[in-house]
């Protein structure tokens, strides 16, 4: 389950960066709001998956409560999930 979590975390991080640094500028600078709808939906699905898997790992006691809170905070920071992956490898 941790391997799945790392994969989802990676793609959630990629989708977040695409949303913030590609789709949003396309919406506000180029007048193309469809970019945010498409990338935003993908990011939303990945974020929900991230949270559900994180909750399951906490329930199974594979992650501590403090680490789960840390992981959630990393998911809302740009580049945070990539930092999180390093923390998971070292844990």
N, C-alpha and C positions, 0 to 999 in steps of 0.2 A: 504494500500500500504506500510505503514511503517513496518508492520509485515512481508510482503514478502521481503522487503529490508533487514531486520534483518536476515532472514533465508538465503538469498543469500549471505549476508556479512559473515555469520558464515561459510558457506561451501566454499566460496571463500578463507577465511582465512585458513581453513583446507587444501584445495587443494594447497595453496601457501606453507604451511609448509611441506606438503608431497613432493612437487616438490623440495624444497630447501634441506630438510634434509633426504629424502629417495631416490627419483628418481635420483637426480644429483650425489650423492655418488655412486649409483648403476651404473650410466653411466661411471663415471670417475675412480672409484676404482674397480668395478667388470666387466667392459667392457660390460654392458648391456644397450645400448642406447635406446632400446624400452621403458624402464621405463619412460624416459623423454618425449617421443612422446605421450604416453598414458596419463600420469598425466598432462603433459603440455597442451594437447588439452582440457582436462576437466577444468583445471585452466583457460585457455583462454576463454572458453565459459562462465564460471562463472564470470570472470572479466568483460567481455563485458556486461553480464546481470547486474552486479553491477553498471556499469557506466550508462547504459540506465535507470535503475530504479532511480538512483541518479539524473540524468538529469530530469526525469519526476517529481520527488518530488520537485526539484528546480522550475520547470515550474509551478507546482501547488501551489507554495509558502508554502509548508509544511516544507521545509528546507530553511534557508537563504543562500545567496551566500557564506558567510564566512564559515558556517557550511559545505556546500557542498565541498568547497575546502579542509577543514579539513578532511572530510570523504574520499576524493580521496587520500590525502596524507597518511592517515591511511591504505588505501588499498594496498599501495606499500611497507609498512613496515611489516616485520615479526611480528606477534602477534598484529598488528595494528587494525584489524577489531574486535578483541575481546575487546580491549580498547574502540573502537568506540561504541560497543553495550552498554557498561556502560554509555557512554555519551548520547546515545539516550534515555536510561531509565530515566536519571536524567533531561533531557530537558523537 
